[in-house]
Amino acid sequence: MYMEKYITNPRHIEVQVLGDEHGHVVHIGERDCSMQRRHQKLIEESPAVILDEPTRKSLHETAVRAAKAIGYASAGTFEFLYDSKDKKFYFIEMNTRLQVEHTVSEMRSGLDLIEWMIRIAQGEKLLPQSEIKFSGHALECRITAEDSKSFMPNPGKITKYVAPGGRNVRMDSHVYEGYSVPPYYDSMIGKLIVHDKDRARAIAKMKVALDELIIGGIKSTRDFHLRMMNNPDFVDNNYDTNYLAKH
């Protein structure tokens, strides 16, 4: 029989790491990926404001020690469930690749993680942890070709596409006007990322960016994300991985 701890209100928190071929490992902070639907991440942010500083430091150190122990070289992510009641975190898995949500770590640190993966593969040494500086708060919304309420897939031709702009607003997408979203693959058509001084400002900036985003011809989850940015529970950071299933 295999048993594991049951956490009633879990948060999904992960740590981004980089390791080189010389035994060095650094962390690029943590990400809170707790807003999910059927265990699929919808919104990611950094830092995880639910953590106090001792817990955050312990989480980072745990991920770095684990990566060093296995001699890991490249970008990787250690994923954990966090129990806010006892302030303890529990290891889920390590993803030995670049995550969709790596962008929020890039926005906070100013590092290009893909560039560093290439430099590591070329045998370069990592910069020391002390030179990695974090600032502000970053948010990412995954934009998918799905109905914003039912989440039913909605493939088809995009008749109009306008990406938002502005300082510290980033839209990563492969789509364009005239692009046909196929029905065979993952429904994600873009990632909208913003960065600002703190979480409240980042949420306000995300609202503006979502308002500016135009995707015509198909349904998308843009309106879902707008609702979440105005949701009191999300704004107050009062949610867990089961939030959407309960609401």
C-alpha positions as CSV (number, residue, x, y, z in Angstrom):
1,M,0.0,0.0,0.0
2,Y,1.2,3.5,-0.9
3,M,0.1,6.4,1.3
4,E,0.7,10.1,1.0
5,K,-0.4,13.1,2.9
6,Y,-3.7,14.7,2.0
7,I,-3.6,18.5,1.8
8,T,-7.1,20.1,2.0
9,N,-6.2,23.5,0.5
10,P,-3.0,23.0,-1.5
11,R,-1.0,25.6,-3.4
12,H,1.1,24.6,-6.3
13,I,4.5,26.3,-6.0
14,E,7.6,25.5,-8.1
15,V,11.2,26.6,-8.2
16,Q,13.1,27.4,-11.4
17,V,16.7,26.3,-11.4
18,L,19.7,26.5,-13.7
19,G,22.6,24.1,-13.4
20,D,25.9,24.0,-15.4
21,E,28.4,21.3,-16.2
22,H,30.8,22.6,-13.5
23,G,28.6,21.6,-10.6
24,H,27.0,25.0,-10.1
25,V,23.3,25.5,-9.5
26,V,21.3,28.7,-9.0
27,H,17.6,29.3,-8.5
28,I,15.6,31.9,-10.4
29,G,13.0,32.3,-7.7
30,E,9.6,30.5,-7.3
31,R,6.3,30.6,-9.1
32,D,2.8,30.2,-7.8
33,C,0.8,28.1,-10.3
34,S,-2.2,27.4,-8.1
35,M,-5.0,28.7,-10.3
36,Q,-5.8,25.6,-12.2
37,R,-8.6,23.7,-14.0
38,R,-8.4,19.9,-13.9
39,H,-4.7,20.2,-12.8
40,Q,-3.9,22.3,-15.8
41,K,-2.3,25.7,-15.0
42,L,-4.1,28.8,-16.1
43,I,-2.4,31.7,-14.3
44,E,1.1,31.8,-12.9
45,E,2.9,34.4,-10.9
46,S,6.1,35.2,-9.2
47,P,6.9,35.6,-6.3
48,A,4.5,33.4,-4.4
49,V,3.2,36.0,-2.0
50,I,1.7,33.3,0.3
51,L,5.2,32.3,1.5
52,D,7.0,33.9,4.4
53,E,10.7,34.6,3.9
54,P,12.0,31.6,6.0
55,T,9.8,29.2,4.0
56,R,10.8,30.8,0.7
57,K,14.5,30.5,1.5
58,S,14.1,26.9,2.5
59,L,12.2,26.1,-0.7
60,H,14.9,27.6,-2.8
61,E,17.7,25.9,-0.9
62,T,15.9,22.5,-1.2
63,A,15.6,22.8,-5.0
64,V,19.2,23.9,-5.4
65,R,20.5,21.0,-3.2
66,A,18.4,18.5,-5.1
67,A,19.7,19.7,-8.5
68,K,23.3,19.6,-7.2
69,A,22.8,16.1,-5.8
70,I,21.9,14.7,-9.3
71,G,24.5,16.8,-11.2
72,Y,21.8,18.6,-13.2
73,A,22.9,20.8,-16.0
74,S,20.3,23.0,-17.9
75,A,17.0,24.6,-16.9
76,G,14.7,22.6,-14.7
77,T,11.8,23.1,-12.4
78,F,11.1,21.5,-9.0
79,E,7.4,21.4,-8.3
80,F,5.9,21.2,-4.8
81,L,2.5,21.3,-3.0
82,Y,2.4,23.8,-0.2
83,D,0.3,23.4,2.9
84,S,-0.4,26.9,4.2
85,K,-1.7,25.6,7.5
86,D,1.5,24.1,8.7
87,K,3.8,26.1,6.3
88,K,5.3,22.9,4.9
89,F,6.0,22.0,1.3
90,Y,6.0,18.5,-0.3
91,F,7.9,17.5,-3.5
92,I,5.8,16.4,-6.5
93,E,8.3,16.1,-9.4
94,M,11.1,17.7,-11.4
95,N,10.5,18.8,-14.9
96,T,13.7,18.6,-16.8
97,R,12.8,21.2,-19.4
98,L,11.7,24.7,-19.8
99,Q,8.2,25.3,-18.5
100,V,5.5,27.4,-20.3
101,E,5.5,29.7,-17.3
102,H,9.3,30.4,-17.4
103,T,8.5,33.8,-18.6
104,V,7.4,35.2,-15.2
105,S,10.8,34.2,-13.9
106,E,12.5,36.0,-16.8
107,M,10.5,39.1,-16.1
108,R,11.5,39.2,-12.4
109,S,15.1,38.4,-12.9
110,G,15.9,40.0,-16.2
111,L,17.5,36.7,-17.4
112,D,16.9,35.0,-20.7
113,L,16.5,31.4,-19.7
114,I,16.7,30.0,-23.2
115,E,19.9,31.9,-23.8
116,W,21.3,30.4,-20.6
117,M,20.3,26.9,-21.7
118,I,22.4,27.4,-24.8
119,R,25.3,28.9,-22.9
120,I,25.2,26.0,-20.5
121,A,25.2,23.5,-23.4
122,Q,28.3,25.2,-24.7
123,G,30.0,24.6,-21.4
124,E,29.9,28.1,-20.0
125,K,29.8,28.6,-16.2
126,L,26.7,30.1,-14.6
127,L,26.7,33.5,-13.0
128,P,26.8,33.3,-9.1
129,Q,23.5,33.5,-7.2
130,S,24.5,36.8,-5.7
131,E,24.4,38.4,-9.1
132,I,20.8,37.3,-9.8
133,K,18.5,40.2,-8.7
134,F,14.7,40.0,-8.4
135,S,12.3,42.9,-8.7
136,G,8.6,43.4,-8.6
137,H,5.8,41.0,-9.4
138,A,5.1,39.1,-12.7
139,L,1.8,37.5,-13.8
140,E,1.1,35.2,-16.8
141,C,-2.3,34.3,-18.3
142,R,-2.4,31.4,-20.6
143,I,-4.7,32.3,-23.5
144,T,-6.4,29.3,-25.1
145,A,-8.8,28.7,-28.0
146,E,-11.6,27.7,-25.6
147,D,-14.9,29.1,-24.5
148,S,-14.3,31.4,-21.6
149,K,-17.0,29.8,-19.5
150,S,-17.4,26.1,-20.5
151,F,-13.7,25.7,-21.6
152,M,-14.9,23.8,-24.7
153,P,-12.3,23.9,-27.5
154,N,-13.0,26.3,-30.3
155,P,-10.6,25.7,-33.2
156,G,-11.0,27.8,-36.3
157,K,-9.7,30.8,-38.3
158,I,-8.5,33.9,-36.5
159,T,-10.0,36.8,-38.4
160,K,-8.5,39.6,-36.2
161,Y,-5.6,39.6,-33.9
162,V,-4.2,42.6,-31.9
163,A,-1.6,42.0,-29.3
164,P,-1.4,44.4,-26.3
165,G,1.6,46.6,-25.9
166,G,3.3,48.8,-23.3
167,R,6.2,48.7,-20.9
168,N,6.8,45.4,-19.3
169,V,3.9,43.8,-21.2
170,R,4.8,40.7,-23.2
171,M,2.7,38.6,-25.5
172,D,4.3,35.3,-26.6
173,S,2.2,33.8,-29.4
174,H,2.5,32.1,-32.8
175,V,-0.9,33.3,-34.2
176,Y,-1.7,36.0,-36.6
177,E,-4.7,37.2,-38.6
178,G,-5.7,34.4,-41.0
179,Y,-4.1,31.7,-38.8
180,S,-6.2,28.6,-38.4
181,V,-6.2,27.0,-35.0
182,P,-6.2,23.2,-35.5
183,P,-8.4,20.9,-33.5
184,Y,-5.7,18.2,-33.0
185,Y,-3.3,19.8,-30.5
186,D,-3.1,21.7,-27.3
187,S,-5.5,24.7,-27.4
188,M,-3.0,27.3,-26.1
189,I,-2.6,30.1,-28.6
190,G,-0.6,32.6,-26.5
191,K,0.9,33.7,-23.2
192,L,0.3,37.2,-21.8
193,I,2.8,38.3,-19.3
194,V,3.1,41.6,-17.3
195,H,5.5,42.9,-14.7
196,D,5.2,45.7,-12.2
197,K,6.4,46.9,-8.8
198,D,4.0,44.8,-6.8
199,R,1.1,42.3,-7.2
200,A,-1.7,44.9,-7.1
201,R,0.0,46.9,-9.8
202,A,0.7,43.8,-11.9
203,I,-3.0,42.8,-11.7
204,A,-4.0,46.3,-12.8
205,K,-1.6,46.1,-15.7
206,M,-2.9,42.7,-16.7
207,K,-6.5,44.0,-16.8
208,V,-5.4,46.7,-19.3
209,A,-3.4,44.3,-21.4
210,L,-6.3,41.8,-21.5
211,D,-8.7,44.7,-22.5
212,E,-6.3,45.5,-25.4
213,L,-6.0,41.9,-26.6
214,I,-8.3,41.2,-29.5
215,I,-8.8,37.7,-30.9
216,G,-11.6,37.6,-33.5
217,G,-13.1,34.6,-35.3
218,I,-12.8,32.1,-32.5
219,K,-13.6,32.0,-28.8
220,S,-10.8,32.4,-26.3
221,T,-10.3,32.5,-22.6
222,R,-9.5,36.2,-22.5
223,D,-12.7,37.0,-20.8
224,F,-12.1,34.3,-18.2
225,H,-8.8,35.9,-17.3
226,L,-10.5,39.3,-17.1
227,R,-13.0,37.9,-14.6
228,M,-10.2,36.4,-12.5
229,M,-8.3,39.7,-12.4
230,N,-11.5,41.2,-10.9
231,N,-12.3,38.3,-8.7
232,P,-12.0,39.3,-5.0
233,D,-10.6,35.9,-4.0
234,F,-7.9,36.0,-6.6
235,V,-7.0,39.7,-5.8
236,D,-6.8,38.8,-2.1
237,N,-4.7,35.7,-2.8
238,N,-7.4,33.6,-1.2
239,Y,-7.5,30.5,-3.4
240,D,-6.0,27.1,-3.9
241,T,-5.6,24.5,-6.7
242,N,-9.3,23.4,-6.2
243,Y,-10.7,26.9,-6.4
244,L,-12.3,26.6,-9.9
245,A,-13.8,23.2,-9.1
246,K,-15.5,24.7,-6.1
247,H,-16.8,27.8,-7.9
